[in-house]
Amino acid sequence: MALEIKAIPTLRGKEAERFVKEADEAYRKRGKTDFSKQVKIARAILKKANML
């Protein structure tokens, strides 16, 4: 049974400009994740398994 192809909504005009502006702002404000603790744990596991 075939599924119908639905149209993808497209932003235009002021809505598109607002979306891009907010997306850029969110990209600039994104946080950084510190994985140093997880890396330390992974290295300990690999060392114990004689893989490092």
N, C-alpha and C positions, 0 to 999 in steps of 0.2 A: 504494500500500500504506500503510495507516494505522499509525501508531506508537501503542503503548499509553501511556496517561497514568499516570505513576508518582506515588505519594504523596510529598509533600515531608515529610521528617522534621521534627518540631517538638520543641524543647527545653522541658522542663517542670520545675518544682520547683527543686531545688538546682542542677541542671545549668544551667538558664536563668539563675538568679541569678549563678552563677559566670561564665558567658559574658558577661553584661552588665558585671559588675565588671571582668573582664579587658579587655573592649573599651574601657571608659571609661578604664582605666589606660593602655592603649596609645595612646589618643587624646591624653591629657595629656602623654605622653612622646614624642610624635612629633617628629621633627627638622624643621628648616627648611632649605629648599634655596635657595642663593644663585645667581641667574641673571644677576648683573651682568656676568660675563665674556661670556656668550652674547649679552646685549643689546648690549654694546659691539661685538661682532663683527657682529651683524645690522645695527646702525646704520652701520657702516663699509661693508658690502656695499650697503645701500640708498643711501648717499651716493655711492658709486662708480657706481651705476647711475642716478644723477640722479633718484631716487625719494623723496629726503628733503630 
